[in-house]
Amino acid sequence: MSYWTKLALAISSALTLLVVALTTGGAGTALRAVGANAAVAAAAAPIDAQAGGDHTTAPGKGAIQITIGPTWTIQPWWKLTGEITATCGPFLHVPSGSDLATVTIKQHPDMASGATGGHATGSVFLRCDGAAHTYTVTAWAGGTFVPGTATAAAFAFAAGIDPVTFRFEFQTGQAGPQQVNIA
């Protein structure tokens, strides 16, 4: 149906409702009947169910977009720091603490350099407003990291109320595994 056809149908329905309400003695009964029919029609309308990416509860926002920074820096006290960029939502602000990205970095043992290999994991809370945000992540290491290359992967989870449909939605996303530089 075109826009004008829909508009004409809506106007004629509103006028019919007004005429029925004014000409019958029981305007409340007429309004309830029309409202019930409108609710049934709305519930039976077809829904476009093409999801936009990863798993969501309904056609919605798709997957969380995550990018892992190319360089991670060795810090004192067994940790690495680096950046990720993530885009999620938008969701209405619900302080649940469930919007989270986790990064895992692995460096395989290198017998020539004497490195025993390392494994580091770090997490950061996400701001899910539909815009891309860059976060500094501190990943706590188990094992020794040396300058060189490593493999990194990230996973993110977010949940909240969609500001348009007011439905509770879930989003997930992942990046990697990919090679990163350890400096």
N, CA and C atoms as an extended XYZ file, in Angstrom:
549
Properties=species:S:1:pos:R:3:atomname:S:1:resname:S:1:resid:I:1 pbc="F F F"
N         0.835       -1.169        0.000 N   MET     1
C         0.000        0.000        0.000 CA  MET     1
C         0.887        1.240        0.000 C   MET     1
N         0.469        2.259       -0.758 N   SER     2
C         1.237        3.498       -0.799 CA  SER     2
C         0.958        4.325        0.456 C   SER     2
N         1.757        5.335        0.625 N   TYR     3
C         1.601        6.221        1.776 CA  TYR     3
C         0.227        6.872        1.770 C   TYR     3
N        -0.207        7.348        0.610 N   TRP     4
C        -1.489        8.062        0.514 CA  TRP     4
C        -2.662        7.124        0.770 C   TRP     4
N        -2.548        5.881        0.311 N   THR     5
C        -3.613        4.914        0.565 CA  THR     5
C        -3.721        4.637        2.058 C   THR     5
N        -2.581        4.473        2.709 N   LYS     6
C        -2.587        4.243        4.153 CA  LYS     6
C        -3.171        5.440        4.900 C   LYS     6
N        -2.802        6.651        4.466 N   LEU     7
C        -3.316        7.853        5.102 CA  LEU     7
C        -4.827        7.957        4.929 C   LEU     7
N        -5.315        7.695        3.708 N   ALA     8
C        -6.761        7.746        3.456 CA  ALA     8
C        -7.494        6.713        4.302 C   ALA     8
N        -6.926        5.514        4.420 N   LEU     9
C        -7.540        4.469        5.232 CA  LEU     9
C        -7.595        4.884        6.707 C   LEU     9
N        -6.521        5.480        7.207 N   ALA    10
C        -6.487        5.917        8.602 CA  ALA    10
C        -7.503        7.029        8.861 C   ALA    10
N        -7.590        7.989        7.945 N   ILE    11
C        -8.546        9.092        8.120 CA  ILE    11
C        -9.978        8.587        8.058 C   ILE    11
N       -10.268        7.711        7.083 N   SER    12
C       -11.643        7.196        6.978 CA  SER    12
C       -12.000        6.352        8.204 C   SER    12
N       -11.043        5.610        8.740 N   SER    13
C       -11.303        4.827        9.953 CA  SER    13
C       -11.584        5.742       11.136 C   SER    13
N       -10.823        6.823       11.245 N   ALA    14
C       -11.034        7.765       12.341 CA  ALA    14
C       -12.394        8.446       12.228 C   ALA    14
N       -12.773        8.833       11.013 N   LEU    15
C       -14.082        9.465       10.815 CA  LEU    15
C       -15.215        8.489       11.102 C   LEU    15
N       -15.058        7.236       10.676 N   THR    16
C       -16.074        6.222       10.957 CA  THR    16
C       -16.223        6.030       12.462 C   THR    16
N       -15.114        5.975       13.155 N   LEU    17
C       -15.145        5.844       14.610 CA  LEU    17
C       -15.872        7.018       15.257 C   LEU    17
N       -15.596        8.222       14.781 N   LEU    18
C       -16.246        9.408       15.324 CA  LEU    18
C       -17.750        9.385       15.080 C   LEU    18
N       -18.164        9.016       13.860 N   VAL    19
C       -19.594        8.949       13.530 CA  VAL    19
C       -20.289        7.902       14.393 C   VAL    19
N       -19.676        6.731       14.529 N   VAL    20
C       -20.274        5.672       15.345 CA  VAL    20
C       -20.392        6.128       16.798 C   VAL    20
N       -19.363        6.778       17.313 N   ALA    21
C       -19.381        7.228       18.704 CA  ALA    21
C       -20.449        8.290       18.946 C   ALA    21
N       -20.644        9.163       17.965 N   LEU    22
C       -21.614       10.242       18.139 CA  LEU    22
C       -23.058        9.800       17.921 C   LEU    22
N       -23.286        8.807       17.073 N   THR    23
C       -24.656        8.414       16.732 CA  THR    23
C       -25.207        7.302       17.596 C   THR    23
N       -24.386        6.600       18.316 N   THR    24
C       -24.897        5.525       19.166 CA  THR    24
C       -25.018        6.018       20.594 C   THR    24
N       -25.927        5.414       21.298 N   GLY    25
C       -26.118        5.792       22.689 CA  GLY    25
C       -24.964        5.330       23.550 C   GLY    25
N       -24.349        4.216       23.200 N   GLY    26
C       -23.262        3.655       24.003 CA  GLY    26
C       -21.932        3.910       23.340 C   GLY    26
N       -21.447        5.146       23.429 N   ALA    27
C       -20.179        5.485       22.788 CA  ALA    27
C       -19.028        4.660       23.359 C   ALA    27
N       -19.062        4.381       24.648 N   GLY    28
C       -18.006        3.584       25.271 CA  GLY    28
C       -17.944        2.183       24.698 C   GLY    28
N       -19.119        1.576       24.448 N   THR    29
C       -19.164        0.230       23.872 CA  THR    29
C       -18.586        0.234       22.467 C   THR    29
N       -18.960        1.246       21.679 N   ALA    30
C       -18.453        1.335       20.308 CA  ALA    30
C       -16.938        1.521       20.299 C   ALA    30
N       -16.450        2.369       21.174 N   LEU    31
C       -15.009        2.598       21.230 CA  LEU    31
C       -14.253        1.344       21.659 C   LEU    31
N       -14.791        0.597       22.614 N   ARG    32
C       -14.144       -0.645       23.041 CA  ARG    32
C       -14.093       -1.654       21.905 C   ARG    32
N       -15.184       -1.776       21.143 N   ALA    33
C       -15.222       -2.731       20.032 CA  ALA    33
C       -14.202       -2.365       18.963 C   ALA    33
N       -14.135       -1.076       18.623 N   VAL    34
C       -13.171       -0.635       17.616 CA  VAL    34
C       -11.750       -0.848       18.128 C   VAL    34
N       -11.504       -0.538       19.393 N   GLY    35
C       -10.173       -0.730       19.963 CA  GLY    35
C        -9.752       -2.186       19.971 C   GLY    35
N       -10.689       -3.082       20.287 N   ALA    36
C       -10.377       -4.516       20.282 CA  ALA    36
C       -10.040       -4.982       18.879 C   ALA    36
N       -10.802       -4.524       17.878 N   ASN    37
C       -10.517       -4.906       16.490 CA  ASN    37
C        -9.164       -4.356       16.039 C   ASN    37
N        -8.828       -3.148       16.446 N   ALA    38
C        -7.538       -2.573       16.083 CA  ALA    38
C        -6.399       -3.366       16.714 C   ALA    38
N        -6.579       -3.801       17.958 N   ALA    39
C        -5.538       -4.593       18.624 CA  ALA    39
C        -5.327       -5.927       17.933 C   ALA    39
N        -6.426       -6.578       17.506 N   VAL    40
C        -6.315       -7.852       16.793 CA  VAL    40
C        -5.616       -7.643       15.461 C   VAL    40
N        -5.965       -6.571       14.743 N   ALA    41
C        -5.336       -6.296       13.449 CA  ALA    41
C        -3.844       -6.029       13.614 C   ALA    41
N        -3.471       -5.283       14.640 N   ALA    42
C        -2.056       -4.990       14.866 CA  ALA    42
C        -1.277       -6.249       15.232 C   ALA    42
N        -1.886       -7.125       16.014 N   ALA    43
C        -1.203       -8.356       16.421 CA  ALA    43
C        -1.046       -9.328       15.264 C   ALA    43
N        -1.933       -9.257       14.277 N   ALA    44
C        -1.888      -10.189       13.155 CA  ALA    44
C        -1.076       -9.660       11.983 C   ALA    44
N        -0.558       -8.434       12.071 N   ALA    45
C         0.205       -7.846       10.971 CA  ALA    45
C         1.516       -8.597       10.793 C   ALA    45
N         1.968       -8.783        9.540 N   PRO    46
C         3.232       -9.489        9.315 CA  PRO    46
C         4.416       -8.663        9.816 C   PRO    46
N         5.453       -9.364       10.277 N   ILE    47
C         6.651       -8.718       10.801 CA  ILE    47
C         7.821       -9.105        9.911 C   ILE    47
N         8.642       -8.126        9.551 N   ASP    48
C         9.848       -8.389        8.785 CA  ASP    48
C        10.870       -9.025        9.724 C   ASP    48
N        11.163      -10.307        9.528 N   ALA    49
C        12.002      -11.045       10.477 CA  ALA    49
C        13.404      -11.289        9.952 C   ALA    49
N        13.959      -10.348        9.211 N   GLN    50
C        15.313      -10.516        8.707 CA  GLN    50
C        16.282       -9.905        9.703 C   GLN    50
N        16.974      -10.749       10.437 N   ALA    51
C        17.925      -10.265       11.439 CA  ALA    51
C        19.120       -9.651       10.727 C   ALA    51
N        19.713       -8.646       11.340 N   GLY    52
C        20.780       -7.901       10.698 CA  GLY    52
C        22.176       -8.408       10.987 C   GLY    52
N        22.369       -9.537       11.580 N   GLY    53
C        23.722       -9.999       11.859 CA  GLY    53
C        23.730      -11.175       12.791 C   GLY    53
N        24.310      -10.963       13.959 N   ASP    54
C        24.440      -12.033       14.931 CA  ASP    54
C        23.102      -12.264       15.627 C   ASP    54
N        23.101      -13.067       16.678 N   HIS    55
C        21.867      -13.446       17.357 CA  HIS    55
C        21.243      -12.264       18.083 C   HIS    55
N        19.972      -12.017       17.825 N   THR    56
C        19.205      -11.024       18.561 CA  THR    56
C        17.856      -11.635       18.877 C   THR    56
N        17.100      -10.988       19.748 N   THR    57
C        15.807      -11.543       20.118 CA  THR    57
C        14.754      -11.281       19.058 C   THR    57
N        14.981      -10.345       18.171 N   ALA    58
C        14.038       -9.986       17.121 CA  ALA    58
C        14.834       -9.271       16.040 C   ALA    58
N        14.193       -8.960       14.909 N   PRO    59
C        14.924       -8.190       13.912 CA  PRO    59
C        15.451       -6.939       14.593 C   PRO    59
N        16.722       -6.711       14.523 N   GLY    60
C        17.206       -5.612       15.319 CA  GLY    60
C        18.556       -5.117       14.906 C   GLY    60
N        19.365       -4.880       15.868 N   LYS    61
C        20.586       -4.144       15.707 CA  LYS    61
C        21.733       -4.927       15.089 C   LYS    61
N        21.657       -6.228       15.068 N   GLY    62
C        22.737       -7.022       14.508 CA  GLY    62
C        23.855       -7.221       15.510 C   GLY    62
N        25.016       -7.578       15.014 N   ALA    63
C        26.146       -7.914       15.878 CA  ALA    63
C        26.853       -6.666       16.392 C   ALA    63
N        27.485       -6.801       17.558 N   ILE    64
C        28.362       -5.752       18.068 CA  ILE    64
C        29.595       -5.727       17.170 C   ILE    64
N        29.989       -4.553       16.733 N   GLN    65
C        31.178       -4.408       15.893 CA  GLN    65
C        32.382       -4.176       16.797 C   GLN    65
N        33.410       -5.021       16.661 N   ILE    66
C        34.606       -4.921       17.506 CA  ILE    66
C        35.848       -4.899       16.626 C   ILE    66
N        36.781       -4.019       16.964 N   THR    67
C        38.083       -3.973       16.305 CA  THR    67
C        39.148       -4.031       17.390 C   THR    67
N        40.120       -4.917       17.219 N   ILE    68
C        41.220       -5.052       18.179 CA  ILE    68
C        42.384       -4.202       17.687 C   ILE    68
N        42.940       -3.390       18.584 N   GLY    69
C        44.089       -2.555       18.230 CA  GLY    69
C        45.281       -3.404       17.821 C   GLY    69
N        46.138       -2.891       16.923 N   PRO    70
C        47.242       -3.694       16.380 CA  PRO    70
C        48.422       -3.877       17.322 C   PRO    70
N        48.561       -3.018       18.345 N   THR    71
C        49.729       -3.087       19.231 CA  THR    71
C        49.296       -3.148       20.688 C   THR    71
N        49.889       -4.083       21.417 N   TRP    72
C        49.654       -4.236       22.857 CA  TRP    72
C        51.002       -4.074       23.541 C   TRP    72
N        51.015       -3.334       24.641 N   THR    73
C        52.259       -2.962       25.306 CA  THR    73
C        52.433       -3.738       26.605 C   THR    73
N        53.646       -4.272       26.795 N   ILE    74
C        53.972       -4.981       28.033 CA  ILE    74
C        54.125       -3.948       29.147 C   ILE    74
N        53.451       -4.180       30.266 N   GLN    75
C        53.495       -3.291       31.424 CA  GLN    75
C        54.067       -4.065       32.612 C   GLN    75
N        54.538       -3.337       33.642 N   PRO    76
C        54.993       -4.034       34.852 CA  PRO    76
C        53.842       -4.798       35.513 C   PRO    76
N        54.202       -5.707       36.346 N   TRP    77
C        53.262       -6.488       37.143 CA  TRP    77
C        52.383       -7.393       36.285 C   TRP    77
N        52.978       -8.011       35.296 N   TRP    78
C        52.320       -9.065       34.529 CA  TRP    78
C        51.039       -8.603       33.833 C   TRP    78
N        51.130       -7.545       33.104 N   LYS    79
C        49.944       -7.119       32.364 CA  LYS    79
C        50.317       -6.510       31.018 C   LYS    79
N        49.317       -6.476       30.129 N   LEU    80
C        49.425       -5.856       28.814 CA  LEU    80
C        48.340       -4.793       28.711 C   LEU    80
N        48.609       -3.729       27.948 N   THR    81
C        47.557       -2.755       27.668 CA  THR    81
C        47.458       -2.559       26.164 C   THR    81
N        46.244       -2.360       25.719 N   GLY    82
C        45.974       -2.125       24.308 CA  GLY    82
C        44.582       -1.547       24.160 C   GLY    82
N        44.155       -1.394       22.931 N   GLU    83
C        42.852       -0.781       22.688 CA  GLU    83
C        41.943       -1.675       21.867 C   GLU    83
N        40.659       -1.522       22.119 N   ILE    84
C        39.634       -2.084       21.249 CA  ILE    84
C        38.653       -0.959       20.937 C   ILE    84
N        37.990       -1.078       19.803 N   THR    85
C        36.911       -0.163       19.446 CA  THR    85
C        35.661       -1.004       19.286 C   THR    85
N        34.574       -0.581       19.919 N   ALA    86
C        33.330       -1.359       19.873 CA  ALA    86
C        32.137       -0.432       19.644 C   ALA    86
N        31.164       -0.957       18.891 N   THR    87
C        29.904       -0.258       18.648 CA  THR    87
C        28.772       -1.199       19.009 C   THR    87
N        27.902       -0.785       19.922 N   CYS    88
C        26.751       -1.596       20.307 CA  CYS    88
C        25.559       -0.695       20.585 C   CYS    88
N        24.373       -1.297       20.599 N   GLY    89
C        23.152       -0.555       20.884 CA  GLY    89
C        22.643        0.209       19.686 C   GLY    89
N        21.900        1.285       19.925 N   PRO    90
C        21.698        1.953       21.195 CA  PRO    90
C        20.666        1.258       22.076 C   PRO    90
N        20.901        1.376       23.369 N   PHE    91
C        19.971        0.871       24.370 CA  PHE    91
C        19.652        1.993       25.341 C   PHE    91
N        18.457        1.950       25.924 N   LEU    92
C        18.144        2.862       27.013 CA  LEU    92
C        19.055        2.518       28.176 C   LEU    92
N        19.463        3.502       28.931 N   HIS    93
C        20.419        3.271       30.019 CA  HIS    93
C        19.778        2.449       31.133 C   HIS    93
N        20.285        1.259       31.288 N   VAL    94
C        19.879        0.388       32.390 CA  VAL    94
C        21.174       -0.054       33.059 C   VAL    94
N        21.493        0.446       34.250 N   PRO    95
C        22.781        0.134       34.867 CA  PRO    95
C        22.850       -1.311       35.357 C   PRO    95
N        23.023       -2.228       34.416 N   SER    96
C        23.048       -3.642       34.778 CA  SER    96
C        24.463       -4.196       34.823 C   SER    96
N        25.414       -3.501       34.197 N   GLY    97
C        26.778       -3.993       34.165 CA  GLY    97
C        26.968       -5.176       33.242 C   GLY    97
N        26.009       -5.396       32.336 N   SER    98
C        26.098       -6.574       31.478 CA  SER    98
C        26.712       -6.280       30.118 C   SER    98
N        27.020       -5.023       29.817 N   ASP    99
C        27.617       -4.672       28.530 CA  ASP    99
C        29.131       -4.763       28.676 C   ASP    99
N        29.710       -5.837       28.144 N   LEU   100
C        31.093       -6.164       28.456 CA  LEU   100
C        31.811       -6.718       27.232 C   LEU   100
N        33.082       -6.337       27.074 N   ALA   101
C        33.948       -6.928       26.055 CA  ALA   101
C        35.145       -7.554       26.762 C   ALA   101
N        35.536       -8.738       26.319 N   THR   102
C        36.674       -9.450       26.887 CA  THR   102
C        37.672       -9.751       25.778 C   THR   102
N        38.940       -9.461       26.038 N   VAL   103
C        40.012       -9.694       25.074 CA  VAL   103
C        40.952      -10.750       25.640 C   VAL   103
N        41.345      -11.691       24.791 N   THR   104
C        42.309      -12.727       25.165 CA  THR   104
C        43.496      -12.640       24.212 C   THR   104
N        44.705      -12.636       24.776 N   ILE   105
C        45.926      -12.551       23.978 CA  ILE   105
C        46.811      -13.732       24.347 C   ILE   105
N        47.293      -14.439       23.322 N   LYS   106
C        48.163      -15.603       23.546 CA  LYS   106
C        49.446      -15.434       22.744 C   LYS   106
N        50.560      -15.738       23.409 N   GLN   107
C        51.848      -15.758       22.730 CA  GLN   107
C        52.442      -17.138       22.945 C   GLN   107
N        52.758      -17.799       21.860 N   HIS   108
C        53.262      -19.170       21.942 CA  HIS   108
C        54.716      -19.184       22.401 C   HIS   108
N        55.138      -20.257       23.053 N   PRO   109
C        56.533      -20.362       23.495 CA  PRO   109
C        57.491      -20.255       22.311 C   PRO   109
N        58.606      -19.601       22.543 N   ASP   110
C        59.642      -19.458       21.523 CA  ASP   110
C        60.954      -19.935       22.142 C   ASP   110
N        61.373      -21.123       21.762 N   MET   111
C        62.567      -21.724       22.364 CA  MET   111
C        63.826      -20.912       22.063 C   MET   111
N        63.874      -20.256       20.907 N   ALA   112
C        65.072      -19.497       20.546 CA  ALA   112
C        65.264      -18.291       21.471 C   ALA   112
N        64.177      -17.602       21.825 N   SER   113
C        64.305      -16.412       22.676 CA  SER   113
C        64.202      -16.749       24.156 C   SER   113
N        63.786      -17.960       24.467 N   GLY   114
C        63.637      -18.358       25.857 CA  GLY   114
C        62.290      -17.986       26.453 C   GLY   114
N        61.389      -17.432       25.638 N   ALA   115
C        60.069      -17.044       26.139 CA  ALA   115
C        59.244      -18.290       26.424 C   ALA   115
N        58.587      -18.290       27.560 N   THR   116
C        57.779      -19.451       27.946 CA  THR   116
C        56.376      -19.402       27.357 C   THR   116
N        56.030      -18.285       26.776 N   GLY   117
C        54.678      -18.132       26.235 CA  GLY   117
C        53.782      -17.505       27.272 C   GLY   117
N        52.849      -16.723       26.819 N   GLY   118
C        51.974      -16.042       27.758 CA  GLY   118
C        50.524      -16.093       27.328 C   GLY   118
N        49.673      -15.878       28.300 N   HIS   119
C        48.231      -15.831       28.074 CA  HIS   119
C        47.697      -14.693       28.932 C   HIS   119
N        46.972      -13.756       28.324 N   ALA   120
C        46.444      -12.612       29.076 CA  ALA   120
C        44.977      -12.406       28.734 C   ALA   120
N        44.207      -11.997       29.726 N   THR   121
C        42.781      -11.727       29.534 CA  THR   121
C        42.420      -10.434       30.245 C   THR   121
N        41.638       -9.607       29.562 N   GLY   122
C        41.161       -8.364       30.158 CA  GLY   122
C        39.768       -8.036       29.671 C   GLY   122
N        39.027       -7.318       30.483 N   SER   123
C        37.653       -6.953       30.133 CA  SER   123
C        37.429       -5.466       30.352 C   SER   123
N        36.434       -4.937       29.666 N   VAL   124
C        36.062       -3.539       29.804 CA  VAL   124
C        34.550       -3.420       29.623 C   VAL   124
N        33.940       -2.521       30.394 N   PHE   125
C        32.509       -2.263       30.236 CA  PHE   125
C        32.287       -1.383       29.017 C   PHE   125
N        31.205       -1.652       28.280 N   LEU   126
C        30.906       -0.931       27.051 CA  LEU   126
C        29.836        0.132       27.267 C   LEU   126
N        29.925        1.177       26.487 N   ARG   127
C        28.886        2.211       26.444 CA  ARG   127
C        28.078        1.959       25.170 C   ARG   127
N        26.856        1.465       25.318 N   CYS   128
C        26.051        1.043       24.164 CA  CYS   128
C        25.050        2.123       23.767 C   CYS   128
N        25.550        3.127       23.033 N   ASP   129
C        24.693        4.213       22.572 CA  ASP   129
C        24.615        4.276       21.049 C   ASP   129
N        25.109        3.239       20.369 N   GLY   130
C        25.058        3.191       18.912 CA  GLY   130
C        26.260        3.824       18.237 C   GLY   130
N        27.155        4.453       18.996 N   ALA   131
C        28.348        5.085       18.433 CA  ALA   131
C        29.574        4.221       18.726 C   ALA   131
N        30.610        4.397       17.914 N   ALA   132
C        31.864        3.673       18.129 CA  ALA   132
C        32.643        4.348       19.253 C   ALA   132
N        33.135        3.547       20.189 N   HIS   133
C        33.945        4.054       21.297 CA  HIS   133
C        35.227        3.232       21.371 C   HIS   133
N        36.344        3.905       21.657 N   THR   134
C        37.625        3.230       21.821 CA  THR   134
C        37.926        3.125       23.311 C   THR   134
N        38.307        1.925       23.734 N   TYR   135
C        38.553        1.638       25.146 CA  TYR   135
C        39.980        1.136       25.315 C   TYR   135
N        40.624        1.535       26.414 N   THR   136
C        41.918        0.969       26.785 CA  THR   136
C        41.643       -0.228       27.685 C   THR   136
N        42.205       -1.364       27.306 N   VAL   137
C        41.982       -2.605       28.042 CA  VAL   137
C        43.280       -3.008       28.731 C   VAL   137
N        43.190       -3.359       30.000 N   THR   138
C        44.316       -3.934       30.730 CA  THR   138
C        44.074       -5.429       30.825 C   THR   138
N        44.992       -6.199       30.243 N   ALA   139
C        44.879       -7.661       30.257 CA  ALA   139
C        45.935       -8.212       31.212 C   ALA   139
N        45.486       -8.970       32.194 N   TRP   140
C        46.389       -9.553       33.185 CA  TRP   140
C        46.975      -10.837       32.626 C   TRP   140
N        48.296      -10.957       32.725 N   ALA   141
C        49.015      -12.041       32.061 CA  ALA   141
C        49.357      -13.174       33.015 C   ALA   141
N        49.351      -14.350       32.445 N   GLY   142
C        49.876      -15.540       33.092 CA  GLY   142
C        50.954      -16.070       32.163 C   GLY   142
N        52.168      -16.062       32.596 N   GLY   143
C        53.267      -16.431       31.712 CA  GLY   143
C        53.969      -15.171       31.237 C   GLY   143
N        55.080      -15.368       30.560 N   THR   144
C        55.922      -14.255       30.149 CA  THR   144
C        55.650      -13.866       28.702 C   THR   144
N        55.423      -12.583       28.479 N   PHE   145
C        55.308      -12.046       27.126 CA  PHE   145
C        56.621      -11.369       26.766 C   PHE   145
N        57.030      -11.491       25.513 N   VAL   146
C        58.221      -10.818       25.003 CA  VAL   146
C        57.808      -10.027       23.767 C   VAL   146
N        58.553       -8.972       23.424 N   PRO   147
C        58.219       -8.242       22.206 CA  PRO   147
C        58.204       -9.185       21.002 C   PRO   147
N        57.224       -9.003       20.155 N   GLY   148
C        57.051       -9.867       18.988 CA  GLY   148
C        55.594       -9.874       18.563 C   GLY   148
N        55.127      -11.041       18.170 N   THR   149
C        53.729      -11.150       17.746 CA  THR   149
C        52.973      -12.085       18.684 C   THR   149
N        51.671      -11.924       18.674 N   ALA   150
C        50.786      -12.775       19.474 CA  ALA   150
C        49.453      -12.868       18.739 C   ALA   150
N        48.585      -13.698       19.255 N   THR   151
C        47.251      -13.864       18.687 CA  THR   151
C        46.238      -13.287       19.668 C   THR   151
N        45.311      -12.461       19.148 N   ALA   152
C        44.296      -11.833       20.001 CA  ALA   152
C        42.902      -12.128       19.468 C   ALA   152
N        41.966      -12.256       20.383 N   ALA   153
C        40.553      -12.437       20.038 CA  ALA   153
C        39.729      -11.655       21.055 C   ALA   153
N        38.562      -11.195       20.628 N   ALA   154
C        37.679      -10.444       21.528 CA  ALA   154
C        36.252      -10.940       21.363 C   ALA   154
N        35.522      -10.918       22.462 N   PHE   155
C        34.105      -11.282       22.468 CA  PHE   155
C        33.365      -10.229       23.276 C   PHE   155
N        32.171       -9.853       22.820 N   ALA   156
C        31.393       -8.842       23.543 CA  ALA   156
C        29.942       -9.277       23.670 C   ALA   156
N        29.319       -8.826       24.733 N   PHE   157
C        27.916       -9.116       25.021 CA  PHE   157
C        27.274       -7.834       25.537 C   PHE   157
N        26.075       -7.543       25.058 N   ALA   158
C        25.332       -6.375       25.541 CA  ALA   158
C        23.853       -6.709       25.572 C   ALA   158
N        23.141       -6.082       26.468 N   ALA   159
C        21.696       -6.274       26.572 CA  ALA   159
C        21.075       -4.981       27.068 C   ALA   159
N        19.858       -4.731       26.605 N   GLY   160
C        19.174       -3.531       27.064 CA  GLY   160
C        17.842       -3.341       26.377 C   GLY   160
N        17.214       -2.224       26.680 N   ILE   161
C        15.912       -1.878       26.129 CA  ILE   161
C        16.115       -1.048       24.868 C   ILE   161
N        15.553       -1.509       23.750 N   ASP   162
C        15.606       -0.774       22.497 CA  ASP   162
C        14.782        0.506       22.660 C   ASP   162
N        15.347        1.689       22.345 N   PRO   163
C        14.611        2.935       22.560 CA  PRO   163
C        13.453        3.155       21.588 C   PRO   163
N        13.375        2.379       20.524 N   VAL   164
C        12.289        2.532       19.551 CA  VAL   164
C        11.159        1.552       19.828 C   VAL   164
N        11.504        0.273       19.995 N   THR   165
C        10.475       -0.761       20.167 CA  THR   165
C        10.172       -1.054       21.634 C   THR   165
N        11.029       -0.597       22.543 N   PHE   166
C        10.916       -0.862       23.983 CA  PHE   166
C        10.944       -2.359       24.289 C   PHE   166
N        11.617       -3.128       23.431 N   ARG   167
C        11.815       -4.556       23.686 CA  ARG   167
C        13.201       -4.747       24.280 C   ARG   167
N        13.325       -5.780       25.096 N   PHE   168
C        14.619       -6.150       25.651 CA  PHE   168
C        15.357       -6.938       24.584 C   PHE   168
N        16.569       -6.509       24.238 N   GLU   169
C        17.340       -7.156       23.184 CA  GLU   169
C        18.727       -7.539       23.679 C   GLU   169
N        19.282       -8.573       23.042 N   PHE   170
C        20.643       -9.025       23.302 CA  PHE   170
C        21.471       -8.795       22.052 C   PHE   170
N        22.734       -8.479       22.231 N   GLN   171
C        23.682       -8.374       21.131 CA  GLN   171
C        24.966       -9.080       21.533 C   GLN   171
N        25.581       -9.737       20.577 N   THR   172
C        26.904      -10.309       20.785 CA  THR   172
C        27.762       -9.948       19.586 C   THR   172
N        29.049      -10.087       19.736 N   GLY   173
C        29.960       -9.847       18.628 CA  GLY   173
C        31.326      -10.396       18.971 C   GLY   173
N        32.122      -10.618       17.942 N   GLN   174
C        33.474      -11.115       18.175 CA  GLN   174
C        34.408      -10.608       17.099 C   GLN   174
N        35.687      -10.591       17.429 N   ALA   175
C        36.738      -10.225       16.489 CA  ALA   175
C        37.887      -11.195       16.689 C   ALA   175
N        38.546      -11.519       15.599 N   GLY   176
C        39.698      -12.414       15.675 CA  GLY   176
C        39.306      -13.874       15.627 C   GLY   176
N        40.268      -14.750       15.832 N   PRO   177
C        41.642      -14.455       16.235 CA  PRO   177
C        42.425      -13.759       15.117 C   PRO   177
N        43.295      -12.854       15.549 N   GLN   178
C        44.119      -12.104       14.610 CA  GLN   178
C        45.477      -11.839       15.240 C   GLN   178
N        46.450      -11.552       14.385 N   GLN   179
C        47.801      -11.298       14.871 CA  GLN   179
C        47.911       -9.853       15.351 C   GLN   179
N        48.567       -9.661       16.507 N   VAL   180
C        48.847       -8.326       17.041 CA  VAL   180
C        50.328       -8.250       17.395 C   VAL   180
N        50.823       -7.033       17.525 N   ASN   181
C        52.217       -6.820       17.913 CA  ASN   181
C        52.302       -6.613       19.419 C   ASN   181
N        53.314       -7.219       20.026 N   ILE   182
C        53.593       -7.024       21.446 CA  ILE   182
C        54.840       -6.155       21.532 C   ILE   182
N        54.708       -5.006       22.182 N   ALA   183
C        55.842       -4.068       22.267 CA  ALA   183
C        56.258       -3.880       23.719 C   ALA   183
